[in-house]
């Protein structure tokens, strides 16, 4: 193993954030303790803060530093990083979107061709239709890559699937599109065993395997994969529906939050907003963002969040001038 390759291997081991004894690291790298110390010094010269404890029982650990050193990522970590940055480019948080674009411009050009193709496949196969917020269910990057490439290449896949009731089955599917709704990934495809369209939550899907058999893509019912999945969620038990009536023009509200909510006109200057499985705190933020007068809020969990926020804000700024507390 060359010196540079060995140094990168050492860095990869240290980035697991565990404490390594000198003997363990030397055995892993198949070098002497003296060579290990030289490799550690090289990392320090590159800006990596490696803490070393000398003597019997001594060892090495990577600690937080004062500056950002170069990063070493494996294939799955690199793909996950780029997918996360792509999602963050649509963030409404101040500065996050611009910073994400700059980070993408730094990372993507240096990706190996094989990884760039994986990232491009995910981008081409994914439709985003959901509110910003924390990811509720972790999706394995390897699963995401396999399914995205199968969607792109029109290749049948097999995988295991666990239903909401806990029933486990094996599926053979013609995958069409990945959709994110509420920070959760879904796959839309034609289920060959059931001869019908189905959507699958990726956190319930396991061991996807491309079969090597290509297919001619079928037309999605209604022509819109995201809308098809959202209609299915509306009929399912994915979570409680949240809703409110706003004293605002429906078209204006659609421009503000229509990407994540269903907006129905109730009359001039009045509309109803609905969302499936939306977190109450996110929905409260979305409603407040419209700047409209709000009424008929459902369910109680959403009303409770709004009461808490109202009390907290009033305590922070006090009641309106001219009114006693």
N, C-alpha and C positions, 0 to 999 in steps of 0.2 A: 504494500500500500504506500503510495507517495505521501510526502509530508503534508501537502495541501489537502489531500483526501482524508488523511488521518486527523488533521486539525478540524475539518468539517464534521467528521464522525464524533470527535470529542465534544464539539459544540452541541451536536444533536443529543448526545447523552446528557450533557449538563442542562439542556433546556427542558428536561423532564421535571426540573425543579426539586429533585431528590438530592440527598446528601450521599456522595459517593466516597468510599475509602480509596486511597491511592492504589492499593492492591487490586481492587475491583476494576478501576478504570484501566490500569495497566494490562490486566488480563483481557478485558474486552478489546483493547486496541492491539494486543499482542506486542507490547513494547516494554522496555525497562522503566523503572521508576524515574530514572534520570531523564530518559526521553520524554516521559509524560510531563515532567516539570518544564522542559523546554517548550512543549506544545501548549501548556497552560500560559507560559509567558508570551507566546505568539498571540493567543487570544486576548490577553491583556493589552498588548500593543495595538490590537484592532479596536479596542474600546470596550471589551466585554469584562465586566467586574466579577472576576472569579475569586472567591474567598478560599483561602487555603489554611488548614490547621496542620501544623507540623507535629512531629513526634508520633509516639505509639498511639494508634487509633485515629490518627489524623486523616483528613480527607479534603474534598473539594465540593464547592457548591456555587452555582451562579446566583448572584444577588442583584437587586435593583441598582442601577447606576445613575449618574448625573446626566448622561446624554444617551441618545438613541443609537445603539450600534446596529450594524447590518443584521438582518434576520436570515435564518435558515429554516425553510419550510419543506415538509414532504409534499408529495403530489396532492393528497387529499386536503391538507391544510391550505395549500396555495389556491386550490379551486374554491374552497369554502371562503377564503379571504376575499377573492374577487367577487363571488356571488353576493357576499354581505355588503361589499362596497357598492355594487350595482344597485342593490336595494336602497342603500342609504342616500343615493343621489336624488331620490324623490322626497327626502325628509324635509319637513317644514321647520325643523329646529334651526335656529340662526347659526349659520356658518357650516353646518354639517354637510349639506349638499355640495357646497363649493369644495370643501376639504376632501370629500369623497371622490369628486371628479379629479382633483389633483392627484390623489393617491392612485386612482385607476390609471391615470396617465403615466405614473411612475412604474406601476407594477406590471401592467399588461404587456408593454413592449419587451420586457425581459423574460416573459414566460416562455418555456420551451414550446415548440410547435404542437406537441401532443396535448399539452395542458391548455393551450389557447383554443384548440379545437373543442375540447370538453366544455370550456367556458362559453364559447360561441354557441354550442349546441343547447346549453341550458338557457341562454338568452333567447335563442330562436324559438324554443319550445314552450316558453313560459309566458303566461298572461297574468299580470298582477291586478287583483281586484280586492283590495282590503285596506283597512285602516292601519296607520303606523302604530307600532307598539311592540312589546317583547314577543319573541317567538314562543308560542304556547307548547308546541310539540317539536322535539328535536328530530331532524331528518338527516339520515346518514348521507354524507356527501357522495359516497360511492353509489348509493341507490339513486340519488338525483342524477348523477352523470349517466348511468346505464339507461334510465328511462328517457332522459332528454335526448340521448343519441338515438334511441329506438324511435322516438317521435320524429326526429329529423330524418332518419333513414327509412321510415315506414317499414320497420322490422318487428315482427311479432315477438312478444316476451312471455315468459312464464314466471310466476312468483307465488309465494304464500301470502294469504290474507286472513286477518282476524277481524271479524265483524264486531259491532258495538256490543253484541250479546256474548262475545267471547268464542264464537264458533270459528274454527280454523278450516280453511279450504285452500285448494290449489287452483290458480286461474291461468287461462291462456287468453291473451288479450292483444288486440291491435291498438296500440297506444296512439293517441292523436295530439293531446296537449296537456301540459302541466299548468295548473292554475293555483295562485296563492290568494286565499281569502282569509282575512283576519289573522295573518301571519301563520297560516297553516297551508301546507302543500297538498294538492289533490291531483290525481291523474284521471283524465277522461279517456276512455277507450271503449272499443267494441268487444264485449265479452263473448268469445267464441263458444264457450260451453253453454251459455244462456241465450245466445243469439239475440243479444240486446245491448244497448248502451249502458255503461255503468261508470260511476266515479269511485275512486279509491283514495282514502287518506294515506299519505305516504308513511306516517308514523305507525300505521297498522300493517304495512306491507313489508315483506321480508324476502331476501335472497332472489332478487330479480335476475333473470338470465335471458339474454337475447337468443333466439332460436336459429337465426340465420335465414329464416323464411321471410321474404318481403311480401307486402300486400299493397293493393291499390286502395288508397285512403277513401273511406266512405264520407258522405256529407253529414256533418254534425246536425242533429235536429235543431232547426231554428237558425243554423249557420253561425252560432256564437257559443264557443266552448264555455267561457266564463259564465254567461247567462244561463246555460243549461245546468251547470253545477249549482249556481246560486238558487235556481228554482228547486233543485233537488233538496238542498239544505232547508229551504223554506218548508218543504213537506215533511222533513225528517225531525228527529229529536236531538239535533245538534246543540240546542241550547235555547234559552228563552228569547222571545222577540222583544226588542226595546222600541218604543215609539214615543212621539210627542207631536203636538200641533203647534205650528209656528205662525205668527202674524207676519208673514212675509210672502213675496211673490215666489211661486214655485220654481220658475226658471232661474231666478237669482240663487235660490238655495241649491238647485242642481249644480250650478257652476261652482259653488263653494264645497259641497260635500256629496254631490250626486254620484261620485265615483264609488263611494262606500255604502251609500244608503239609498233606499227606494223613496222617492219624493212624489207624492200624489197631490195634485191640485184640488183644493176643497172649495175654491171660489176666489174672487178677486182679493189679492193680498193675504191669502190664507192657504196653508198646505199642511200635509201630514208627512212626517219622516219616520221610516221604519228601517230596522237593521236586524239581521239574524246573528245570534251568538256574539254580539258586540260586547266588549267589556264595559260595564256601567261608567267607569271613569273616562274611558275614551269617548263614549257617547255624550257624556256631560260636556266634555271639551268641545266636541263637534257642534253641539247645539249652541254652546256659548259663542263659538266662532262665527256663527251666522249673524249675531248681533240682534236677533229678533226676539220679540216677546214670546214666551214659551208657556204652553198650557197642556193639560191632558197627558201628563207624563206617565208612562208605564214601563216596567213594573215597579214595585216598591223599592227594589235594590237601586234603581236609577234615581228615584226620588230621594232616597237616603243619602246617596252621594251628593246630590245637588244641595240638600239641606246642610250637610257637613261643610261643603265649600262655601255656601252663603254665610254660615256662621263664622268660618275662618277668615273670610275676606272682610266681613264687617268688623271683626276684632282687630284686624290689621289696620284698617283705615278709618274706623269709626263710622257712626251713622251719618246720613246726609246732613249738611249744614242746615241749621234752623230747626232741627229735631233733637230732642233730649234722648239720652241713652236709657 
